[in-house]
Amino acid sequence: MLHVDSENVEIIPSRTHPDRGTVVARGETRNQRGEVCSDHQGLADRRGTEMSTASGWGRRTALTP
């Protein structure tokens, strides 16, 4: 069994487009014994209320500004 925690660490607004920006996210995966199996950090583009993949994130996720 795996448990995944993730959080948006920072949202950086675009200087030229007020409805866009960059999201810095961090995550950690633990096994059934609570041991860390994986930790990761990534960047994603933010457009309006949706977050699209930019580098290393394999899915689109709704993001509430």
PDBQT receptor file of N, H, CA, C and O in Angstrom, charges set to zero:
ATOM      1  N   MET A   1       0.845  -1.161   0.000  1.00  0.00    +0.000 N 
ATOM      2  CA  MET A   1       0.000   0.000   0.000  1.00  0.00    +0.000 C 
ATOM      3  C   MET A   1       0.902   1.239   0.000  1.00  0.00    +0.000 C 
ATOM      4  O   MET A   1       1.890   1.296   0.733  1.00  0.00    +0.000 OA
ATOM      5  N   LEU A   2       0.557   2.219  -0.820  1.00  0.00    +0.000 N 
ATOM      6  H   LEU A   2      -0.245   2.173  -1.415  1.00  0.00    +0.000 HD
ATOM      7  CA  LEU A   2       1.321   3.458  -0.895  1.00  0.00    +0.000 C 
ATOM      8  C   LEU A   2       0.456   4.633  -0.458  1.00  0.00    +0.000 C 
ATOM      9  O   LEU A   2      -0.754   4.648  -0.684  1.00  0.00    +0.000 OA
ATOM     10  N   HIS A   3       1.085   5.600   0.163  1.00  0.00    +0.000 N 
ATOM     11  H   HIS A   3       2.068   5.587   0.347  1.00  0.00    +0.000 HD
ATOM     12  CA  HIS A   3       0.417   6.826   0.591  1.00  0.00    +0.000 C 
ATOM     13  C   HIS A   3       1.181   7.995  -0.011  1.00  0.00    +0.000 C 
ATOM     14  O   HIS A   3       2.395   8.103   0.165  1.00  0.00    +0.000 OA
ATOM     15  N   VAL A   4       0.478   8.872  -0.720  1.00  0.00    +0.000 N 
ATOM     16  H   VAL A   4      -0.507   8.785  -0.863  1.00  0.00    +0.000 HD
ATOM     17  CA  VAL A   4       1.120  10.001  -1.392  1.00  0.00    +0.000 C 
ATOM     18  C   VAL A   4       0.618  11.296  -0.773  1.00  0.00    +0.000 C 
ATOM     19  O   VAL A   4      -0.588  11.514  -0.659  1.00  0.00    +0.000 OA
ATOM     20  N   ASP A   5       1.549  12.150  -0.376  1.00  0.00    +0.000 N 
ATOM     21  H   ASP A   5       2.529  11.972  -0.469  1.00  0.00    +0.000 HD
ATOM     22  CA  ASP A   5       1.238  13.509   0.085  1.00  0.00    +0.000 C 
ATOM     23  C   ASP A   5       1.850  14.477  -0.909  1.00  0.00    +0.000 C 
ATOM     24  O   ASP A   5       2.976  14.278  -1.364  1.00  0.00    +0.000 OA
ATOM     25  N   SER A   6       1.115  15.519  -1.245  1.00  0.00    +0.000 N 
ATOM     26  H   SER A   6       0.200  15.680  -0.875  1.00  0.00    +0.000 HD
ATOM     27  CA  SER A   6       1.678  16.552  -2.111  1.00  0.00    +0.000 C 
ATOM     28  C   SER A   6       1.111  17.898  -1.699  1.00  0.00    +0.000 C 
ATOM     29  O   SER A   6       0.021  17.992  -1.133  1.00  0.00    +0.000 OA
ATOM     30  N   GLU A   7       1.872  18.925  -1.995  1.00  0.00    +0.000 N 
ATOM     31  H   GLU A   7       2.757  18.848  -2.454  1.00  0.00    +0.000 HD
ATOM     32  CA  GLU A   7       1.436  20.281  -1.667  1.00  0.00    +0.000 C 
ATOM     33  C   GLU A   7       1.966  21.250  -2.691  1.00  0.00    +0.000 C 
ATOM     34  O   GLU A   7       3.040  21.047  -3.257  1.00  0.00    +0.000 OA
ATOM     35  N   ASN A   8       1.211  22.307  -2.931  1.00  0.00    +0.000 N 
ATOM     36  H   ASN A   8       0.338  22.472  -2.471  1.00  0.00    +0.000 HD
ATOM     37  CA  ASN A   8       1.682  23.410  -3.744  1.00  0.00    +0.000 C 
ATOM     38  C   ASN A   8       2.475  24.318  -2.828  1.00  0.00    +0.000 C 
ATOM     39  O   ASN A   8       1.933  24.889  -1.882  1.00  0.00    +0.000 OA
ATOM     40  N   VAL A   9       3.756  24.450  -3.110  1.00  0.00    +0.000 N 
ATOM     41  H   VAL A   9       4.197  23.986  -3.879  1.00  0.00    +0.000 HD
ATOM     42  CA  VAL A   9       4.644  25.219  -2.258  1.00  0.00    +0.000 C 
ATOM     43  C   VAL A   9       4.560  26.707  -2.572  1.00  0.00    +0.000 C 
ATOM     44  O   VAL A   9       4.633  27.546  -1.674  1.00  0.00    +0.000 OA
ATOM     45  N   GLU A  10       4.407  27.024  -3.847  1.00  0.00    +0.000 N 
ATOM     46  H   GLU A  10       4.347  26.343  -4.577  1.00  0.00    +0.000 HD
ATOM     47  CA  GLU A  10       4.413  28.422  -4.249  1.00  0.00    +0.000 C 
ATOM     48  C   GLU A  10       3.656  28.580  -5.557  1.00  0.00    +0.000 C 
ATOM     49  O   GLU A  10       3.728  27.710  -6.426  1.00  0.00    +0.000 OA
ATOM     50  N   ILE A  11       2.934  29.677  -5.704  1.00  0.00    +0.000 N 
ATOM     51  H   ILE A  11       2.875  30.383  -4.999  1.00  0.00    +0.000 HD
ATOM     52  CA  ILE A  11       2.309  30.047  -6.967  1.00  0.00    +0.000 C 
ATOM     53  C   ILE A  11       2.902  31.392  -7.365  1.00  0.00    +0.000 C 
ATOM     54  O   ILE A  11       2.751  32.391  -6.661  1.00  0.00    +0.000 OA
ATOM     55  N   ILE A  12       3.579  31.396  -8.507  1.00  0.00    +0.000 N 
ATOM     56  H   ILE A  12       3.701  30.585  -9.079  1.00  0.00    +0.000 HD
ATOM     57  CA  ILE A  12       4.260  32.600  -8.972  1.00  0.00    +0.000 C 
ATOM     58  C   ILE A  12       3.458  33.177 -10.140  1.00  0.00    +0.000 C 
ATOM     59  O   ILE A  12       3.405  32.562 -11.204  1.00  0.00    +0.000 OA
ATOM     60  N   PRO A  13       2.835  34.342  -9.964  1.00  0.00    +0.000 N 
ATOM     61  CA  PRO A  13       2.034  34.932 -11.038  1.00  0.00    +0.000 C 
ATOM     62  C   PRO A  13       2.916  35.372 -12.210  1.00  0.00    +0.000 C 
ATOM     63  O   PRO A  13       4.069  35.760 -12.027  1.00  0.00    +0.000 OA
ATOM     64  N   SER A  14       2.348  35.301 -13.415  1.00  0.00    +0.000 N 
ATOM     65  H   SER A  14       1.411  34.986 -13.564  1.00  0.00    +0.000 HD
ATOM     66  CA  SER A  14       3.033  35.805 -14.598  1.00  0.00    +0.000 C 
ATOM     67  C   SER A  14       3.052  37.327 -14.545  1.00  0.00    +0.000 C 
ATOM     68  O   SER A  14       2.079  37.956 -14.128  1.00  0.00    +0.000 OA
ATOM     69  N   ARG A  15       4.157  37.906 -14.968  1.00  0.00    +0.000 N 
ATOM     70  H   ARG A  15       4.947  37.395 -15.306  1.00  0.00    +0.000 HD
ATOM     71  CA  ARG A  15       4.241  39.372 -14.989  1.00  0.00    +0.000 C 
ATOM     72  C   ARG A  15       3.459  39.969 -16.147  1.00  0.00    +0.000 C 
ATOM     73  O   ARG A  15       3.018  41.116 -16.077  1.00  0.00    +0.000 OA
ATOM     74  N   THR A  16       3.284  39.190 -17.220  1.00  0.00    +0.000 N 
ATOM     75  H   THR A  16       3.642  38.258 -17.277  1.00  0.00    +0.000 HD
ATOM     76  CA  THR A  16       2.627  39.729 -18.410  1.00  0.00    +0.000 C 
ATOM     77  C   THR A  16       1.193  39.254 -18.596  1.00  0.00    +0.000 C 
ATOM     78  O   THR A  16       0.420  39.916 -19.289  1.00  0.00    +0.000 OA
ATOM     79  N   HIS A  17       0.808  38.109 -17.987  1.00  0.00    +0.000 N 
ATOM     80  H   HIS A  17       1.436  37.572 -17.424  1.00  0.00    +0.000 HD
ATOM     81  CA  HIS A  17      -0.544  37.579 -18.122  1.00  0.00    +0.000 C 
ATOM     82  C   HIS A  17      -1.119  37.323 -16.728  1.00  0.00    +0.000 C 
ATOM     83  O   HIS A  17      -0.710  36.368 -16.068  1.00  0.00    +0.000 OA
ATOM     84  N   PRO A  18      -2.057  38.154 -16.264  1.00  0.00    +0.000 N 
ATOM     85  CA  PRO A  18      -2.558  38.034 -14.895  1.00  0.00    +0.000 C 
ATOM     86  C   PRO A  18      -3.287  36.725 -14.595  1.00  0.00    +0.000 C 
ATOM     87  O   PRO A  18      -3.415  36.359 -13.427  1.00  0.00    +0.000 OA
ATOM     88  N   ASP A  19      -3.771  36.005 -15.620  1.00  0.00    +0.000 N 
ATOM     89  H   ASP A  19      -3.666  36.302 -16.569  1.00  0.00    +0.000 HD
ATOM     90  CA  ASP A  19      -4.476  34.740 -15.391  1.00  0.00    +0.000 C 
ATOM     91  C   ASP A  19      -3.547  33.530 -15.512  1.00  0.00    +0.000 C 
ATOM     92  O   ASP A  19      -4.017  32.393 -15.548  1.00  0.00    +0.000 OA
ATOM     93  N   ARG A  20      -2.230  33.764 -15.575  1.00  0.00    +0.000 N 
ATOM     94  H   ARG A  20      -1.848  34.688 -15.546  1.00  0.00    +0.000 HD
ATOM     95  CA  ARG A  20      -1.255  32.682 -15.736  1.00  0.00    +0.000 C 
ATOM     96  C   ARG A  20      -0.151  32.786 -14.697  1.00  0.00    +0.000 C 
ATOM     97  O   ARG A  20       0.000  33.807 -14.025  1.00  0.00    +0.000 OA
ATOM     98  N   GLY A  21       0.614  31.715 -14.580  1.00  0.00    +0.000 N 
ATOM     99  H   GLY A  21       0.492  30.887 -15.126  1.00  0.00    +0.000 HD
ATOM    100  CA  GLY A  21       1.737  31.713 -13.653  1.00  0.00    +0.000 C 
ATOM    101  C   GLY A  21       2.371  30.339 -13.590  1.00  0.00    +0.000 C 
ATOM    102  O   GLY A  21       2.104  29.480 -14.431  1.00  0.00    +0.000 OA
ATOM    103  N   THR A  22       3.210  30.135 -12.590  1.00  0.00    +0.000 N 
ATOM    104  H   THR A  22       3.427  30.833 -11.906  1.00  0.00    +0.000 HD
ATOM    105  CA  THR A  22       3.906  28.871 -12.390  1.00  0.00    +0.000 C 
ATOM    106  C   THR A  22       3.615  28.362 -10.987  1.00  0.00    +0.000 C 
ATOM    107  O   THR A  22       3.606  29.130 -10.025  1.00  0.00    +0.000 OA
ATOM    108  N   VAL A  23       3.377  27.051 -10.879  1.00  0.00    +0.000 N 
ATOM    109  H   VAL A  23       3.384  26.427 -11.660  1.00  0.00    +0.000 HD
ATOM    110  CA  VAL A  23       3.131  26.419  -9.593  1.00  0.00    +0.000 C 
ATOM    111  C   VAL A  23       4.325  25.531  -9.265  1.00  0.00    +0.000 C 
ATOM    112  O   VAL A  23       4.735  24.703 -10.078  1.00  0.00    +0.000 OA
ATOM    113  N   VAL A  24       4.880  25.709  -8.064  1.00  0.00    +0.000 N 
ATOM    114  H   VAL A  24       4.547  26.381  -7.404  1.00  0.00    +0.000 HD
ATOM    115  CA  VAL A  24       5.948  24.848  -7.567  1.00  0.00    +0.000 C 
ATOM    116  C   VAL A  24       5.297  23.871  -6.596  1.00  0.00    +0.000 C 
ATOM    117  O   VAL A  24       4.678  24.284  -5.615  1.00  0.00    +0.000 OA
ATOM    118  N   ALA A  25       5.435  22.573  -6.868  1.00  0.00    +0.000 N 
ATOM    119  H   ALA A  25       5.938  22.237  -7.664  1.00  0.00    +0.000 HD
ATOM    120  CA  ALA A  25       4.789  21.552  -6.039  1.00  0.00    +0.000 C 
ATOM    121  C   ALA A  25       5.834  20.564  -5.525  1.00  0.00    +0.000 C 
ATOM    122  O   ALA A  25       6.854  20.322  -6.170  1.00  0.00    +0.000 OA
ATOM    123  N   ARG A  26       5.558  20.007  -4.362  1.00  0.00    +0.000 N 
ATOM    124  H   ARG A  26       4.730  20.204  -3.838  1.00  0.00    +0.000 HD
ATOM    125  CA  ARG A  26       6.432  19.023  -3.743  1.00  0.00    +0.000 C 
ATOM    126  C   ARG A  26       5.584  17.842  -3.286  1.00  0.00    +0.000 C 
ATOM    127  O   ARG A  26       4.452  18.025  -2.837  1.00  0.00    +0.000 OA
ATOM    128  N   GLY A  27       6.126  16.632  -3.399  1.00  0.00    +0.000 N 
ATOM    129  H   GLY A  27       7.045  16.483  -3.764  1.00  0.00    +0.000 HD
ATOM    130  CA  GLY A  27       5.377  15.451  -2.988  1.00  0.00    +0.000 C 
ATOM    131  C   GLY A  27       6.271  14.376  -2.402  1.00  0.00    +0.000 C 
ATOM    132  O   GLY A  27       7.492  14.392  -2.557  1.00  0.00    +0.000 OA
ATOM    133  N   GLU A  28       5.617  13.436  -1.719  1.00  0.00    +0.000 N 
ATOM    134  H   GLU A  28       4.625  13.423  -1.593  1.00  0.00    +0.000 HD
ATOM    135  CA  GLU A  28       6.341  12.354  -1.062  1.00  0.00    +0.000 C 
ATOM    136  C   GLU A  28       5.458  11.104  -1.091  1.00  0.00    +0.000 C 
ATOM    137  O   GLU A  28       4.257  11.181  -0.836  1.00  0.00    +0.000 OA
ATOM    138  N   THR A  29       6.058   9.962  -1.402  1.00  0.00    +0.000 N 
ATOM    139  H   THR A  29       7.035   9.900  -1.610  1.00  0.00    +0.000 HD
ATOM    140  CA  THR A  29       5.347   8.680  -1.398  1.00  0.00    +0.000 C 
ATOM    141  C   THR A  29       5.931   7.793  -0.311  1.00  0.00    +0.000 C 
ATOM    142  O   THR A  29       7.146   7.609  -0.235  1.00  0.00    +0.000 OA
ATOM    143  N   ARG A  30       5.052   7.239   0.539  1.00  0.00    +0.000 N 
ATOM    144  H   ARG A  30       4.065   7.388   0.477  1.00  0.00    +0.000 HD
ATOM    145  CA  ARG A  30       5.485   6.346   1.624  1.00  0.00    +0.000 C 
ATOM    146  C   ARG A  30       4.833   4.976   1.447  1.00  0.00    +0.000 C 
ATOM    147  O   ARG A  30       3.722   4.866   0.928  1.00  0.00    +0.000 OA
ATOM    148  N   ASN A  31       5.539   3.940   1.885  1.00  0.00    +0.000 N 
ATOM    149  H   ASN A  31       6.442   4.030   2.306  1.00  0.00    +0.000 HD
ATOM    150  CA  ASN A  31       4.981   2.587   1.821  1.00  0.00    +0.000 C 
ATOM    151  C   ASN A  31       4.177   2.286   3.088  1.00  0.00    +0.000 C 
ATOM    152  O   ASN A  31       3.988   3.167   3.926  1.00  0.00    +0.000 OA
ATOM    153  N   GLN A  32       3.704   1.049   3.227  1.00  0.00    +0.000 N 
ATOM    154  H   GLN A  32       3.858   0.333   2.546  1.00  0.00    +0.000 HD
ATOM    155  CA  GLN A  32       2.854   0.659   4.355  1.00  0.00    +0.000 C 
ATOM    156  C   GLN A  32       3.573   0.735   5.694  1.00  0.00    +0.000 C 
ATOM    157  O   GLN A  32       2.922   0.765   6.738  1.00  0.00    +0.000 OA
ATOM    158  N   ARG A  33       4.909   0.768   5.687  1.00  0.00    +0.000 N 
ATOM    159  H   ARG A  33       5.438   0.744   4.839  1.00  0.00    +0.000 HD
ATOM    160  CA  ARG A  33       5.682   0.891   6.932  1.00  0.00    +0.000 C 
ATOM    161  C   ARG A  33       6.040   2.343   7.251  1.00  0.00    +0.000 C 
ATOM    162  O   ARG A  33       6.728   2.613   8.236  1.00  0.00    +0.000 OA
ATOM    163  N   GLY A  34       5.576   3.272   6.420  1.00  0.00    +0.000 N 
ATOM    164  H   GLY A  34       5.018   3.052   5.620  1.00  0.00    +0.000 HD
ATOM    165  CA  GLY A  34       5.851   4.682   6.649  1.00  0.00    +0.000 C 
ATOM    166  C   GLY A  34       7.196   5.135   6.126  1.00  0.00    +0.000 C 
ATOM    167  O   GLY A  34       7.614   6.263   6.386  1.00  0.00    +0.000 OA
ATOM    168  N   GLU A  35       7.884   4.267   5.389  1.00  0.00    +0.000 N 
ATOM    169  H   GLU A  35       7.545   3.351   5.179  1.00  0.00    +0.000 HD
ATOM    170  CA  GLU A  35       9.189   4.618   4.839  1.00  0.00    +0.000 C 
ATOM    171  C   GLU A  35       9.009   5.402   3.539  1.00  0.00    +0.000 C 
ATOM    172  O   GLU A  35       8.143   5.081   2.726  1.00  0.00    +0.000 OA
ATOM    173  N   VAL A  36       9.827   6.423   3.353  1.00  0.00    +0.000 N 
ATOM    174  H   VAL A  36      10.531   6.684   4.014  1.00  0.00    +0.000 HD
ATOM    175  CA  VAL A  36       9.756   7.222   2.132  1.00  0.00    +0.000 C 
ATOM    176  C   VAL A  36      10.315   6.408   0.977  1.00  0.00    +0.000 C 
ATOM    177  O   VAL A  36      11.469   5.979   1.006  1.00  0.00    +0.000 OA
ATOM    178  N   CYS A  37       9.484   6.197  -0.045  1.00  0.00    +0.000 N 
ATOM    179  H   CYS A  37       8.546   6.545  -0.068  1.00  0.00    +0.000 HD
ATOM    180  CA  CYS A  37       9.896   5.467  -1.250  1.00  0.00    +0.000 C 
ATOM    181  C   CYS A  37      10.325   6.426  -2.347  1.00  0.00    +0.000 C 
ATOM    182  O   CYS A  37      11.177   6.100  -3.174  1.00  0.00    +0.000 OA
ATOM    183  N   SER A  38       9.734   7.598  -2.348  1.00  0.00    +0.000 N 
ATOM    184  H   SER A  38       9.042   7.862  -1.677  1.00  0.00    +0.000 HD
ATOM    185  CA  SER A  38       9.992   8.566  -3.403  1.00  0.00    +0.000 C 
ATOM    186  C   SER A  38       9.650   9.954  -2.890  1.00  0.00    +0.000 C 
ATOM    187  O   SER A  38       8.666  10.138  -2.173  1.00  0.00    +0.000 OA
ATOM    188  N   ASP A  39      10.462  10.918  -3.260  1.00  0.00    +0.000 N 
ATOM    189  H   ASP A  39      11.261  10.768  -3.842  1.00  0.00    +0.000 HD
ATOM    190  CA  ASP A  39      10.083  12.312  -3.048  1.00  0.00    +0.000 C 
ATOM    191  C   ASP A  39      10.343  13.047  -4.349  1.00  0.00    +0.000 C 
ATOM    192  O   ASP A  39      11.252  12.697  -5.101  1.00  0.00    +0.000 OA
ATOM    193  N   HIS A  40       9.555  14.046  -4.602  1.00  0.00    +0.000 N 
ATOM    194  H   HIS A  40       8.816  14.330  -3.991  1.00  0.00    +0.000 HD
ATOM    195  CA  HIS A  40       9.636  14.723  -5.884  1.00  0.00    +0.000 C 
ATOM    196  C   HIS A  40       9.229  16.181  -5.752  1.00  0.00    +0.000 C 
ATOM    197  O   HIS A  40       8.486  16.569  -4.850  1.00  0.00    +0.000 OA
ATOM    198  N   GLN A  41       9.739  16.965  -6.676  1.00  0.00    +0.000 N 
ATOM    199  H   GLN A  41      10.343  16.649  -7.409  1.00  0.00    +0.000 HD
ATOM    200  CA  GLN A  41       9.397  18.377  -6.757  1.00  0.00    +0.000 C 
ATOM    201  C   GLN A  41       9.273  18.694  -8.236  1.00  0.00    +0.000 C 
ATOM    202  O   GLN A  41      10.015  18.147  -9.052  1.00  0.00    +0.000 OA
ATOM    203  N   GLY A  42       8.348  19.569  -8.589  1.00  0.00    +0.000 N 
ATOM    204  H   GLY A  42       7.745  20.013  -7.926  1.00  0.00    +0.000 HD
ATOM    205  CA  GLY A  42       8.162  19.883  -9.996  1.00  0.00    +0.000 C 
ATOM    206  C   GLY A  42       7.535  21.243 -10.202  1.00  0.00    +0.000 C 
ATOM    207  O   GLY A  42       7.058  21.880  -9.263  1.00  0.00    +0.000 OA
ATOM    208  N   LEU A  43       7.544  21.671 -11.440  1.00  0.00    +0.000 N 
ATOM    209  H   LEU A  43       7.931  21.154 -12.203  1.00  0.00    +0.000 HD
ATOM    210  CA  LEU A  43       6.941  22.932 -11.844  1.00  0.00    +0.000 C 
ATOM    211  C   LEU A  43       5.796  22.635 -12.799  1.00  0.00    +0.000 C 
ATOM    212  O   LEU A  43       5.855  21.667 -13.557  1.00  0.00    +0.000 OA
ATOM    213  N   ALA A  44       4.768  23.449 -12.771  1.00  0.00    +0.000 N 
ATOM    214  H   ALA A  44       4.720  24.236 -12.155  1.00  0.00    +0.000 HD
ATOM    215  CA  ALA A  44       3.653  23.312 -13.708  1.00  0.00    +0.000 C 
ATOM    216  C   ALA A  44       3.175  24.702 -14.075  1.00  0.00    +0.000 C 
ATOM    217  O   ALA A  44       3.228  25.622 -13.258  1.00  0.00    +0.000 OA
ATOM    218  N   ASP A  45       2.709  24.854 -15.306  1.00  0.00    +0.000 N 
ATOM    219  H   ASP A  45       2.666  24.107 -15.969  1.00  0.00    +0.000 HD
ATOM    220  CA  ASP A  45       2.140  26.123 -15.748  1.00  0.00    +0.000 C 
ATOM    221  C   ASP A  45       0.723  26.247 -15.225  1.00  0.00    +0.000 C 
ATOM    222  O   ASP A  45      -0.025  25.270 -15.209  1.00  0.00    +0.000 OA
ATOM    223  N   ARG A  46       0.353  27.444 -14.797  1.00  0.00    +0.000 N 
ATOM    224  H   ARG A  46       0.961  28.238 -14.810  1.00  0.00    +0.000 HD
ATOM    225  CA  ARG A  46      -1.012  27.711 -14.341  1.00  0.00    +0.000 C 
ATOM    226  C   ARG A  46      -1.664  28.629 -15.358  1.00  0.00    +0.000 C 
ATOM    227  O   ARG A  46      -1.139  29.696 -15.677  1.00  0.00    +0.000 OA
ATOM    228  N   ARG A  47      -2.820  28.199 -15.867  1.00  0.00    +0.000 N 
ATOM    229  H   ARG A  47      -3.245  27.332 -15.608  1.00  0.00    +0.000 HD
ATOM    230  CA  ARG A  47      -3.583  29.010 -16.814  1.00  0.00    +0.000 C 
ATOM    231  C   ARG A  47      -5.015  29.077 -16.325  1.00  0.00    +0.000 C 
ATOM    232  O   ARG A  47      -5.715  28.065 -16.325  1.00  0.00    +0.000 OA
ATOM    233  N   GLY A  48      -5.453  30.228 -15.916  1.00  0.00    +0.000 N 
ATOM    234  H   GLY A  48      -4.884  31.050 -15.915  1.00  0.00    +0.000 HD
ATOM    235  CA  GLY A  48      -6.819  30.372 -15.413  1.00  0.00    +0.000 C 
ATOM    236  C   GLY A  48      -7.016  29.516 -14.176  1.00  0.00    +0.000 C 
ATOM    237  O   GLY A  48      -6.290  29.670 -13.194  1.00  0.00    +0.000 OA
ATOM    238  N   THR A  49      -8.000  28.606 -14.213  1.00  0.00    +0.000 N 
ATOM    239  H   THR A  49      -8.590  28.482 -15.011  1.00  0.00    +0.000 HD
ATOM    240  CA  THR A  49      -8.258  27.735 -13.058  1.00  0.00    +0.000 C 
ATOM    241  C   THR A  49      -7.750  26.325 -13.303  1.00  0.00    +0.000 C 
ATOM    242  O   THR A  49      -8.103  25.406 -12.565  1.00  0.00    +0.000 OA
ATOM    243  N   GLU A  50      -6.921  26.138 -14.336  1.00  0.00    +0.000 N 
ATOM    244  H   GLU A  50      -6.634  26.885 -14.936  1.00  0.00    +0.000 HD
ATOM    245  CA  GLU A  50      -6.429  24.805 -14.648  1.00  0.00    +0.000 C 
ATOM    246  C   GLU A  50      -4.904  24.772 -14.649  1.00  0.00    +0.000 C 
ATOM    247  O   GLU A  50      -4.254  25.734 -15.059  1.00  0.00    +0.000 OA
ATOM    248  N   MET A  51      -4.352  23.680 -14.196  1.00  0.00    +0.000 N 
ATOM    249  H   MET A  51      -4.880  22.899 -13.862  1.00  0.00    +0.000 HD
ATOM    250  CA  MET A  51      -2.909  23.510 -14.167  1.00  0.00    +0.000 C 
ATOM    251  C   MET A  51      -2.537  22.515 -15.256  1.00  0.00    +0.000 C 
ATOM    252  O   MET A  51      -3.045  21.394 -15.268  1.00  0.00    +0.000 OA
ATOM    253  N   SER A  52      -1.659  22.910 -16.167  1.00  0.00    +0.000 N 
ATOM    254  H   SER A  52      -1.246  23.821 -16.157  1.00  0.00    +0.000 HD
ATOM    255  CA  SER A  52      -1.256  21.996 -17.230  1.00  0.00    +0.000 C 
ATOM    256  C   SER A  52       0.170  21.533 -16.978  1.00  0.00    +0.000 C 
ATOM    257  O   SER A  52       0.943  22.209 -16.299  1.00  0.00    +0.000 OA
ATOM    258  N   THR A  53       0.509  20.383 -17.525  1.00  0.00    +0.000 N 
ATOM    259  H   THR A  53      -0.118  19.834 -18.076  1.00  0.00    +0.000 HD
ATOM    260  CA  THR A  53       1.833  19.821 -17.270  1.00  0.00    +0.000 C 
ATOM    261  C   THR A  53       2.911  20.657 -17.943  1.00  0.00    +0.000 C 
ATOM    262  O   THR A  53       2.745  21.110 -19.075  1.00  0.00    +0.000 OA
ATOM    263  N   ALA A  54       4.021  20.858 -17.232  1.00  0.00    +0.000 N 
ATOM    264  H   ALA A  54       4.156  20.490 -16.312  1.00  0.00    +0.000 HD
ATOM    265  CA  ALA A  54       5.142  21.607 -17.786  1.00  0.00    +0.000 C 
ATOM    266  C   ALA A  54       6.403  20.770 -17.767  1.00  0.00    +0.000 C 
ATOM    267  O   ALA A  54       7.136  20.736 -18.756  1.00  0.00    +0.000 OA
ATOM    268  N   SER A  55       6.670  20.093 -16.659  1.00  0.00    +0.000 N 
ATOM    269  H   SER A  55       6.075  20.120 -15.856  1.00  0.00    +0.000 HD
ATOM    270  CA  SER A  55       7.885  19.276 -16.596  1.00  0.00    +0.000 C 
ATOM    271  C   SER A  55       7.703  18.184 -15.559  1.00  0.00    +0.000 C 
ATOM    272  O   SER A  55       7.703  18.458 -14.359  1.00  0.00    +0.000 OA
ATOM    273  N   GLY A  56       7.550  16.963 -16.007  1.00  0.00    +0.000 N 
ATOM    274  H   GLY A  56       7.549  16.740 -16.982  1.00  0.00    +0.000 HD
ATOM    275  CA  GLY A  56       7.528  15.839 -15.100  1.00  0.00    +0.000 C 
ATOM    276  C   GLY A  56       6.188  15.496 -14.475  1.00  0.00    +0.000 C 
ATOM    277  O   GLY A  56       6.088  14.469 -13.805  1.00  0.00    +0.000 OA
ATOM    278  N   TRP A  57       5.178  16.286 -14.658  1.00  0.00    +0.000 N 
ATOM    279  H   TRP A  57       5.260  17.121 -15.203  1.00  0.00    +0.000 HD
ATOM    280  CA  TRP A  57       3.864  15.977 -14.078  1.00  0.00    +0.000 C 
ATOM    281  C   TRP A  57       3.008  15.372 -15.175  1.00  0.00    +0.000 C 
ATOM    282  O   TRP A  57       2.806  16.003 -16.213  1.00  0.00    +0.000 OA
ATOM    283  N   GLY A  58       2.502  14.172 -14.972  1.00  0.00    +0.000 N 
ATOM    284  H   GLY A  58       2.666  13.660 -14.129  1.00  0.00    +0.000 HD
ATOM    285  CA  GLY A  58       1.872  13.413 -16.032  1.00  0.00    +0.000 C 
ATOM    286  C   GLY A  58       0.371  13.542 -16.127  1.00  0.00    +0.000 C 
ATOM    287  O   GLY A  58      -0.246  12.732 -16.820  1.00  0.00    +0.000 OA
ATOM    288  N   ARG A  59      -0.256  14.499 -15.483  1.00  0.00    +0.000 N 
ATOM    289  H   ARG A  59       0.245  15.156 -14.921  1.00  0.00    +0.000 HD
ATOM    290  CA  ARG A  59      -1.701  14.606 -15.590  1.00  0.00    +0.000 C 
ATOM    291  C   ARG A  59      -2.124  16.050 -15.411  1.00  0.00    +0.000 C 
ATOM    292  O   ARG A  59      -1.385  16.865 -14.858  1.00  0.00    +0.000 OA
ATOM    293  N   ARG A  60      -3.317  16.357 -15.884  1.00  0.00    +0.000 N 
ATOM    294  H   ARG A  60      -3.917  15.696 -16.334  1.00  0.00    +0.000 HD
ATOM    295  CA  ARG A  60      -3.876  17.699 -15.702  1.00  0.00    +0.000 C 
ATOM    296  C   ARG A  60      -4.759  17.676 -14.464  1.00  0.00    +0.000 C 
ATOM    297  O   ARG A  60      -5.525  16.737 -14.252  1.00  0.00    +0.000 OA
ATOM    298  N   THR A  61      -4.645  18.709 -13.656  1.00  0.00    +0.000 N 
ATOM    299  H   THR A  61      -4.022  19.473 -13.828  1.00  0.00    +0.000 HD
ATOM    300  CA  THR A  61      -5.385  18.764 -12.403  1.00  0.00    +0.000 C 
ATOM    301  C   THR A  61      -6.013  20.132 -12.258  1.00  0.00    +0.000 C 
ATOM    302  O   THR A  61      -5.366  21.142 -12.534  1.00  0.00    +0.000 OA
ATOM    303  N   ALA A  62      -7.266  20.184 -11.828  1.00  0.00    +0.000 N 
ATOM    304  H   ALA A  62      -7.792  19.364 -11.604  1.00  0.00    +0.000 HD
ATOM    305  CA  ALA A  62      -7.910  21.473 -11.569  1.00  0.00    +0.000 C 
ATOM    306  C   ALA A  62      -7.195  22.166 -10.430  1.00  0.00    +0.000 C 
ATOM    307  O   ALA A  62      -6.792  21.520  -9.463  1.00  0.00    +0.000 OA
ATOM    308  N   LEU A  63      -7.035  23.458 -10.533  1.00  0.00    +0.000 N 
ATOM    309  H   LEU A  63      -7.363  23.983 -11.319  1.00  0.00    +0.000 HD
ATOM    310  CA  LEU A  63      -6.345  24.246  -9.516  1.00  0.00    +0.000 C 
ATOM    311  C   LEU A  63      -7.192  25.460  -9.182  1.00  0.00    +0.000 C 
ATOM    312  O   LEU A  63      -7.499  26.259 -10.066  1.00  0.00    +0.000 OA
ATOM    313  N   THR A  64      -7.565  25.609  -7.953  1.00  0.00    +0.000 N 
ATOM    314  H   THR A  64      -7.316  24.960  -7.234  1.00  0.00    +0.000 HD
ATOM    315  CA  THR A  64      -8.339  26.765  -7.534  1.00  0.00    +0.000 C 
ATOM    316  C   THR A  64      -7.369  27.883  -7.152  1.00  0.00    +0.000 C 
ATOM    317  O   THR A  64      -6.532  27.705  -6.267  1.00  0.00    +0.000 OA
ATOM    318  N   PRO A  65      -7.481  29.028  -7.815  1.00  0.00    +0.000 N 
ATOM    319  CA  PRO A  65      -6.534  30.120  -7.502  1.00  0.00    +0.000 C 
ATOM    320  C   PRO A  65      -6.754  30.698  -6.125  1.00  0.00    +0.000 C 
ATOM    321  O   PRO A  65      -6.042  31.617  -5.720  1.00  0.00    +0.000 OA
TER     322      PRO A  65
